[in-house]
């Protein structure tokens, strides 16, 4: 058994994984690998503790866990043995976690970040130190009453912070009571649908447009009417006489084409909503990130009739894992949304909301957006230069005023869907513009996120990999 002990991977006293758990996993691994067979005797706890230079209690704890799970059996004076009938192959399916787990880094399951991944902000530039300091303060300040069920409307301090921010940054005048905290855009859109629409109603959507919007509406038995998009955004006139009860638009940076809804069309859309007593859902998912001028005011800032519902999110400006968004409803609809929220919203974790509220009120949020606007402008230019150097005349990149992704038009007659499949197999993220279209076929193009591309050299290297697959 001494040789078998020596073949185990060494214990790591610096790991956050307790030593007894490391011993436990090493025995599990030895059984799974066949180093220990059913009936084999294992060292006495005292002997193993001496061999490893540990307290006996540490080994006793590991042995107790192995015994409780049926891996070993104590046989009195005959010692402790590997339990008869143990199936090494079955044991291997629950083998020791990876080295990351042993080091205590995989409490959360890791999802790899792929090059050009969409809808992902620059995670390397997020102020994690400030965030962790605020988080620690909020944890220390937690009172007993803070641990009860959260308000379904949202934490009051966060609603106040959002209302204040929107007044300054997006030109939206609203009270905190009009702000509802949700767990994401889908949650916001679902709440709107339950509050203001009924099955069978029709909604105008942009074509091409954000795929989850139409998927969610159709799942809720809401009819979807596609309206084409050109260089000035949704062609509002083509949807005016369709009998729709609402329209969902992305006016700041149309998703996915990144064009802005022109002022005449904004006014035309507002006039339609007023005359038809219809609703406009403004999805302002990344309106802060405009690089050729100051961010455009929100469509909601032009609303004088109370027809626009404004959807904002922290996923694009902070990080997606936060799962926190907000919805601003017309003042006349607050009571209706409060009632519906009590049925359909469960409330977001108040600790997370408290951290975000502090992050906003202390000015970190505004400074972070300013830094990211500058950084994204630089990364966009660097990514464009690198891709053009690698791909040359094989692609054409749209000139966009803002946003967090690029549109690469394929100059050859080639399926963007097939190319996306090949890129994904090569470990490169991309989305096909064709998948975002409904009735109006889009030209073949790739959608590539650039926020996490850190240099022109990196973009050029990735461009050469794309060139091999064209």
C-alpha positions as CSV (number, residue, x, y, z in Angstrom):
1,X,0.0,0.0,0.0
2,X,3.0,2.3,0.5
3,X,3.6,2.4,-3.2
4,X,0.0,3.1,-3.9
5,X,0.1,6.0,-1.4
6,X,3.1,7.4,-3.2
7,X,1.3,7.2,-6.5
8,X,-1.4,9.5,-5.3
9,X,-1.2,13.1,-6.4
10,X,0.4,15.2,-3.6
11,X,-1.8,16.9,-1.0
12,X,-2.0,20.7,-1.4
13,X,-2.0,22.5,2.0
14,X,-2.6,25.8,0.1
15,X,-5.8,24.6,-1.5
16,X,-9.2,25.8,-0.2
17,X,-10.3,22.1,-0.5
18,X,-9.9,20.6,3.0
19,X,-7.1,18.0,3.5
20,X,-9.6,15.3,4.5
21,X,-11.5,15.9,1.2
22,X,-8.3,15.7,-0.8
23,X,-7.6,12.3,0.9
24,X,-11.1,11.2,0.2
25,X,-10.8,12.0,-3.5
26,X,-7.4,10.3,-3.7
27,X,-8.9,7.1,-2.4
28,X,-11.9,7.5,-4.8
29,X,-9.5,7.9,-7.7
30,X,-7.3,4.9,-6.7
31,X,-10.5,2.7,-6.6
32,X,-11.7,4.1,-9.9
33,X,-8.3,3.6,-11.6
34,X,-7.9,0.0,-10.3
35,X,-5.0,0.8,-8.0
36,X,-7.2,-0.5,-5.1
37,X,-9.3,-3.5,-5.9
38,X,-12.3,-4.8,-3.9
39,X,-11.1,-6.5,-0.7
40,X,-7.7,-4.7,-0.7
41,X,-6.7,-3.6,2.7
42,X,-5.9,0.1,3.3
43,X,-3.7,1.6,5.9
44,X,-4.9,2.1,9.4
45,X,-5.8,5.8,10.1
46,X,-2.9,6.1,12.6
47,X,-0.4,4.7,10.1
48,X,-1.6,6.9,7.2
49,X,-1.6,10.0,9.4
50,X,2.0,9.3,10.4
51,X,3.0,8.6,6.8
52,X,1.5,11.9,5.6
53,X,2.4,14.0,8.6
54,X,-1.2,14.7,9.5
55,X,-3.4,14.7,12.5
56,X,-5.2,11.4,12.9
57,X,-8.5,13.2,13.1
58,X,-8.0,14.4,9.6
59,X,-7.6,10.9,8.2
60,X,-10.5,9.6,10.4
61,X,-12.8,12.2,8.9
62,X,-11.8,11.1,5.3
63,X,-12.3,7.4,6.2
64,X,-15.7,8.1,7.8
65,X,-16.9,9.7,4.6
66,X,-15.6,6.8,2.5
67,X,-17.3,4.4,4.8
68,X,-20.6,6.3,4.8
69,X,-20.6,6.2,1.0
70,X,-19.8,2.5,0.8
71,X,-16.3,2.6,-0.6
72,X,-14.5,1.0,2.4
73,X,-15.5,-1.3,5.2
74,X,-14.1,-1.7,8.7
75,X,-13.5,-5.4,9.7
76,X,-12.3,-5.1,13.2
77,X,-8.9,-6.7,13.8
78,X,-8.7,-7.6,10.1
79,X,-8.4,-3.9,9.4
80,X,-10.2,-1.7,6.8
81,X,-10.7,-2.9,3.2
82,X,-12.1,-1.6,-0.1
83,X,-15.7,-2.7,-0.1
84,X,-16.4,-6.0,-2.0
85,X,-18.4,-5.5,-5.2
86,X,-17.2,-1.9,-5.9
87,X,-17.5,-1.2,-9.6
88,X,-14.5,0.7,-10.6
89,X,-16.0,1.9,-13.8
90,X,-19.1,3.3,-12.0
91,X,-16.9,4.9,-9.4
92,X,-14.9,6.7,-12.2
93,X,-18.0,8.5,-13.4
94,X,-17.9,10.4,-10.1
95,X,-14.1,10.8,-10.0
96,X,-12.2,13.6,-8.4
97,X,-12.9,17.1,-9.8
98,X,-10.4,18.7,-12.0
99,X,-7.4,20.5,-10.6
100,X,-9.4,23.7,-10.7
101,X,-11.9,22.2,-8.3
102,X,-9.2,20.9,-6.0
103,X,-7.8,24.4,-5.9
104,X,-11.2,25.7,-4.9
105,X,-11.9,27.6,-8.1
106,X,-14.9,25.8,-9.5
107,X,-17.6,26.4,-7.0
108,X,-19.2,28.0,-10.1
109,X,-19.2,25.9,-13.2
110,X,-17.0,27.6,-15.8
111,X,-18.3,28.4,-19.2
112,X,-15.5,29.2,-21.7
113,X,-15.5,32.7,-23.2
114,X,-14.9,32.2,-27.0
115,X,-13.3,34.8,-29.3
116,X,-15.9,37.2,-30.7
117,X,-18.6,36.1,-28.3
118,X,-21.7,38.2,-28.6
119,X,-23.5,40.1,-25.8
120,X,-20.5,40.0,-23.6
121,X,-18.9,43.2,-22.2
122,X,-15.1,43.5,-21.6
123,X,-14.9,41.3,-18.6
124,X,-11.1,42.0,-18.2
125,X,-11.8,45.7,-17.7
126,X,-14.6,45.3,-15.1
127,X,-13.6,47.0,-11.7
128,X,-13.7,43.8,-9.7
129,X,-11.8,45.2,-6.8
130,X,-14.3,48.1,-6.3
131,X,-17.1,45.6,-6.8
132,X,-15.8,43.2,-4.2
133,X,-15.2,46.0,-1.7
134,X,-18.8,47.2,-2.1
135,X,-20.0,43.6,-1.9
136,X,-18.2,43.1,1.4
137,X,-19.6,46.3,2.8
138,X,-23.2,45.2,1.8
139,X,-22.7,41.8,3.3
140,X,-21.5,43.3,6.6
141,X,-24.4,45.7,6.7
142,X,-27.0,42.9,6.2
143,X,-29.7,43.0,8.8
144,X,-32.2,40.3,9.8
145,X,-35.0,42.0,7.9
146,X,-32.8,42.1,4.8
147,X,-32.8,38.3,4.7
148,X,-36.6,38.0,4.3
149,X,-38.4,37.8,1.0
150,X,-37.3,40.6,-1.4
151,X,-39.9,43.0,-2.8
152,X,-41.2,41.9,-6.2
153,X,-40.9,45.5,-7.4
154,X,-37.2,45.8,-6.5
155,X,-35.1,47.3,-3.8
156,X,-36.2,50.9,-3.2
157,X,-32.6,52.3,-3.2
158,X,-31.9,50.7,-6.6
159,X,-35.1,52.0,-8.1
160,X,-34.2,55.5,-6.9
161,X,-30.7,55.2,-8.3
162,X,-32.0,54.0,-11.7
163,X,-34.5,56.8,-11.9
164,X,-31.8,59.4,-11.1
165,X,-29.4,57.9,-13.6
166,X,-32.0,57.8,-16.4
167,X,-32.9,61.4,-15.9
168,X,-29.2,62.5,-16.4
169,X,-27.9,59.9,-18.9
170,X,-30.9,58.9,-21.1
171,X,-33.2,62.0,-20.8
172,X,-36.0,60.0,-19.1
173,X,-38.1,61.6,-16.4
174,X,-39.6,59.0,-14.2
175,X,-40.3,58.3,-10.5
176,X,-38.8,55.3,-8.6
177,X,-42.3,53.8,-8.5
178,X,-42.3,53.5,-12.3
179,X,-39.1,51.4,-12.1
180,X,-39.5,47.6,-11.8
181,X,-36.4,45.4,-11.2
182,X,-36.4,42.2,-13.2
183,X,-34.1,39.3,-13.8
184,X,-33.4,40.1,-17.5
185,X,-34.9,41.4,-20.7
186,X,-37.0,38.2,-21.2
187,X,-38.4,38.7,-17.7
188,X,-39.2,42.3,-18.5
189,X,-40.9,41.5,-21.9
190,X,-42.8,38.7,-20.2
191,X,-44.1,41.1,-17.5
192,X,-45.2,43.6,-20.2
193,X,-47.0,40.9,-22.2
194,X,-48.9,39.6,-19.1
195,X,-49.8,43.1,-18.1
196,X,-50.8,44.7,-21.4
197,X,-51.5,42.1,-24.0
198,X,-53.6,39.0,-24.4
199,X,-53.2,35.8,-26.5
200,X,-54.0,36.5,-30.1
201,X,-52.7,40.1,-30.1
202,X,-50.2,41.0,-32.7
203,X,-46.9,42.8,-32.1
204,X,-44.6,44.6,-34.6
205,X,-41.0,43.4,-34.5
206,X,-37.9,44.5,-36.5
207,X,-36.8,42.2,-39.3
208,X,-34.0,41.3,-38.9
209,X,-34.4,41.5,-35.2
210,X,-33.4,40.1,-31.8
211,X,-34.4,36.4,-32.0
212,X,-35.4,35.9,-28.3
213,X,-38.0,38.6,-28.7
214,X,-40.1,36.8,-31.2
215,X,-39.5,33.4,-29.6
216,X,-40.8,34.6,-26.3
217,X,-43.8,36.4,-27.8
218,X,-44.8,33.3,-29.9
219,X,-44.4,31.1,-26.8
220,X,-46.9,33.4,-25.1
221,X,-49.3,33.1,-28.1
222,X,-48.7,36.6,-29.3
223,X,-48.6,37.0,-33.1
224,X,-45.5,38.5,-34.6
225,X,-45.6,40.9,-37.5
226,X,-42.1,41.5,-39.0
227,X,-41.3,45.0,-40.3
228,X,-38.2,45.5,-42.5
229,X,-35.2,47.6,-41.3
230,X,-33.1,50.0,-43.5
231,X,-30.4,52.5,-42.7
232,X,-32.9,54.6,-40.7
233,X,-34.2,51.7,-38.6
234,X,-37.6,50.1,-38.6
235,X,-39.6,51.2,-41.6
236,X,-42.5,52.2,-39.5
237,X,-44.9,53.0,-42.3
238,X,-45.0,49.4,-43.4
239,X,-46.4,48.3,-40.0
240,X,-49.0,51.0,-39.4
241,X,-52.0,49.2,-40.8
242,X,-51.3,45.7,-39.5
243,X,-53.7,45.8,-36.5
244,X,-50.9,45.5,-34.0
245,X,-51.3,46.2,-30.3
246,X,-47.6,46.9,-29.7
247,X,-44.2,47.3,-31.3
248,X,-40.8,46.2,-30.0
249,X,-37.9,48.3,-31.2
250,X,-34.2,48.9,-30.5
251,X,-33.9,52.6,-31.5
252,X,-30.4,53.4,-30.2
253,X,-28.6,50.6,-32.0
254,X,-30.9,48.3,-33.9
255,X,-30.3,44.7,-33.0
256,X,-28.5,43.4,-35.0
257,X,-27.8,46.0,-37.7
258,X,-26.7,48.7,-35.2
259,X,-28.4,51.5,-37.2
260,X,-30.3,54.2,-35.2
261,X,-34.0,54.9,-35.6
262,X,-34.2,58.3,-37.2
263,X,-36.1,61.2,-35.5
264,X,-38.9,61.3,-38.2
265,X,-39.6,57.6,-37.7
266,X,-39.5,57.9,-33.9
267,X,-42.1,60.6,-34.1
268,X,-44.1,58.5,-36.6
269,X,-44.0,55.5,-34.3
270,X,-45.1,57.6,-31.3
271,X,-48.0,59.1,-33.3
272,X,-49.1,55.6,-34.3
273,X,-49.1,54.4,-30.7
274,X,-51.1,57.4,-29.6
275,X,-53.7,57.1,-32.3
276,X,-54.1,53.3,-32.0
277,X,-53.7,53.3,-28.2
278,X,-50.9,50.8,-28.8
279,X,-47.7,50.2,-26.8
280,X,-44.1,50.7,-27.7
281,X,-41.4,48.5,-26.0
282,X,-38.0,50.2,-26.2
283,X,-35.2,47.7,-25.7
284,X,-32.2,50.0,-24.9
285,X,-29.8,47.2,-24.4
286,X,-26.6,49.1,-25.1
287,X,-27.6,52.7,-25.8
288,X,-24.7,54.1,-23.8
289,X,-22.1,52.8,-26.3
290,X,-22.1,55.2,-29.2
291,X,-18.7,56.2,-30.6
292,X,-19.2,58.9,-33.2
293,X,-21.1,61.3,-30.9
294,X,-22.9,61.5,-27.6
295,X,-25.4,58.8,-26.9
296,X,-28.8,59.5,-28.4
297,X,-31.7,60.3,-26.0
298,X,-34.0,57.4,-25.4
299,X,-37.2,57.1,-27.4
300,X,-38.9,57.2,-24.0
301,X,-37.7,60.8,-23.5
302,X,-40.0,61.8,-26.4
303,X,-43.1,60.1,-25.0
304,X,-45.7,62.5,-23.9
305,X,-48.7,60.2,-24.1
306,X,-47.5,57.4,-21.8
307,X,-47.2,54.8,-24.5
308,X,-43.5,53.7,-24.2
309,X,-42.2,51.0,-21.9
310,X,-38.4,51.3,-21.5
311,X,-36.3,48.2,-20.9
312,X,-32.8,48.6,-19.6
313,X,-30.2,46.0,-18.5
314,X,-27.1,45.8,-16.4
315,X,-25.9,42.7,-18.3
316,X,-24.3,44.7,-21.2
317,X,-22.7,47.4,-19.0
318,X,-21.7,45.3,-16.0
319,X,-21.6,41.6,-16.7
320,X,-24.2,39.0,-17.8
321,X,-23.9,36.9,-14.7
322,X,-25.6,39.6,-12.6
323,X,-29.0,38.8,-14.2
324,X,-30.4,42.1,-13.4
325,X,-32.5,44.4,-15.6
326,X,-35.1,47.1,-15.1
327,X,-38.3,48.2,-16.7
328,X,-39.8,51.8,-16.7
329,X,-43.6,51.8,-17.2
330,X,-45.9,54.8,-17.9
331,X,-47.1,56.4,-14.7
332,X,-50.7,55.5,-15.4
333,X,-49.8,51.8,-15.5
334,X,-47.9,51.6,-12.3
335,X,-50.7,50.1,-10.3
336,X,-51.4,47.5,-13.0
337,X,-47.8,46.4,-13.1
338,X,-47.6,46.2,-9.3
339,X,-50.6,43.8,-9.4
340,X,-49.2,41.7,-12.2
341,X,-45.7,41.7,-10.6
342,X,-47.1,40.1,-7.5
343,X,-48.2,37.1,-9.6
344,X,-45.4,36.8,-12.1
345,X,-42.2,38.2,-10.4
346,X,-40.4,36.4,-7.6
347,X,-38.1,39.3,-6.7
348,X,-34.4,39.5,-7.5
349,X,-31.8,38.9,-4.7
350,X,-31.6,42.0,-2.6
351,X,-28.0,41.7,-1.8
352,X,-27.1,41.9,-5.5
353,X,-29.5,44.9,-5.9
354,X,-27.9,46.6,-2.9
355,X,-24.4,46.2,-4.4
356,X,-25.6,47.6,-7.7
357,X,-27.4,50.5,-6.0
358,X,-24.2,51.4,-4.1
359,X,-22.2,51.0,-7.3
360,X,-24.5,53.5,-9.0
361,X,-25.0,56.1,-6.3
362,X,-21.2,56.3,-5.5
363,X,-20.5,57.2,-9.1
364,X,-18.7,54.0,-10.1
365,X,-21.4,53.1,-12.7
366,X,-21.1,56.4,-14.6
367,X,-17.3,56.3,-14.6
368,X,-17.3,52.6,-15.7
369,X,-19.5,53.5,-18.7
370,X,-17.3,56.4,-19.7
371,X,-14.2,54.1,-19.6
372,X,-15.9,51.4,-21.5
373,X,-17.1,53.8,-24.2
374,X,-13.5,54.8,-24.8
375,X,-12.2,51.3,-24.6
376,X,-14.8,49.8,-26.9
377,X,-14.1,52.5,-29.5
378,X,-10.4,51.6,-29.4
379,X,-11.1,47.8,-29.5
380,X,-13.6,48.2,-32.3
381,X,-11.0,50.1,-34.4
382,X,-8.2,47.6,-33.6
383,X,-10.5,44.6,-34.4
384,X,-11.5,46.1,-37.7
385,X,-7.9,46.8,-38.6
386,X,-6.8,43.3,-37.7
387,X,-9.6,41.6,-39.6
388,X,-9.2,43.7,-42.7
389,X,-5.4,43.0,-42.7
390,X,-6.1,39.2,-42.5
391,X,-9.2,38.9,-44.7
392,X,-8.6,41.7,-47.2
393,X,-11.3,41.9,-49.9
394,X,-12.9,38.7,-48.8
395,X,-15.2,40.6,-46.4
396,X,-16.7,44.1,-45.9
397,X,-17.3,45.5,-42.4
398,X,-20.3,47.8,-41.9
399,X,-19.6,51.3,-40.6
400,X,-21.6,51.5,-37.4
401,X,-22.2,54.4,-35.0
402,X,-22.1,52.2,-31.9
403,X,-22.8,48.8,-30.3
404,X,-20.7,45.9,-29.2
405,X,-20.5,43.8,-32.3
406,X,-19.3,44.0,-35.9
407,X,-21.1,42.9,-39.1
408,X,-18.9,41.2,-41.6
409,X,-20.5,41.0,-45.0
410,X,-19.3,38.1,-47.0
411,X,-18.4,39.3,-50.5
412,X,-18.7,35.8,-52.1
413,X,-21.8,33.7,-52.5
414,X,-21.5,31.8,-49.3
415,X,-23.9,30.5,-46.6
416,X,-23.3,32.4,-43.4
417,X,-25.0,29.6,-41.5
418,X,-22.5,26.9,-42.8
419,X,-19.6,29.2,-42.1
420,X,-20.8,29.8,-38.5
421,X,-20.9,26.0,-38.0
422,X,-17.3,25.6,-39.2
423,X,-16.2,28.5,-37.0
424,X,-17.8,27.0,-33.9
425,X,-16.1,23.7,-34.6
426,X,-12.8,25.7,-34.6
427,X,-13.6,27.3,-31.3
428,X,-14.6,30.8,-32.7
429,X,-17.9,32.3,-31.9
430,X,-20.0,33.9,-34.6
431,X,-23.7,34.3,-35.4
432,X,-25.3,34.2,-38.8
433,X,-27.3,37.3,-39.8
434,X,-29.6,35.0,-41.7
435,X,-30.8,33.5,-38.4
436,X,-32.0,36.9,-37.2
437,X,-34.3,37.4,-40.2
438,X,-38.0,36.4,-40.6
439,X,-39.7,37.4,-43.8
440,X,-37.1,39.7,-45.4
441,X,-33.9,37.7,-46.3
442,X,-30.7,39.4,-45.1
443,X,-27.5,39.2,-47.1
444,X,-24.9,36.7,-45.9
445,X,-23.0,38.1,-43.0
446,X,-21.3,37.3,-39.7
447,X,-22.0,38.9,-36.3
448,X,-18.9,39.1,-34.2
449,X,-18.6,40.6,-30.7
450,X,-15.4,42.7,-30.3
451,X,-15.5,43.8,-26.6
452,X,-13.1,41.1,-25.5
453,X,-10.7,41.4,-28.4
454,X,-7.7,43.1,-26.7
455,X,-5.4,44.0,-29.6
456,X,-5.1,44.3,-33.4
457,X,-2.6,41.4,-33.4
458,X,-5.2,39.2,-31.7
459,X,-7.9,40.2,-34.2
460,X,-5.5,39.5,-37.1
461,X,-4.6,36.1,-35.8
462,X,-8.3,35.2,-35.5
463,X,-8.9,36.7,-39.0
464,X,-6.3,34.3,-40.4
465,X,-8.1,31.4,-38.8
466,X,-11.4,32.6,-40.3
467,X,-9.7,32.9,-43.7
468,X,-8.8,29.2,-43.6
469,X,-12.5,28.3,-43.3
470,X,-13.9,30.7,-45.9
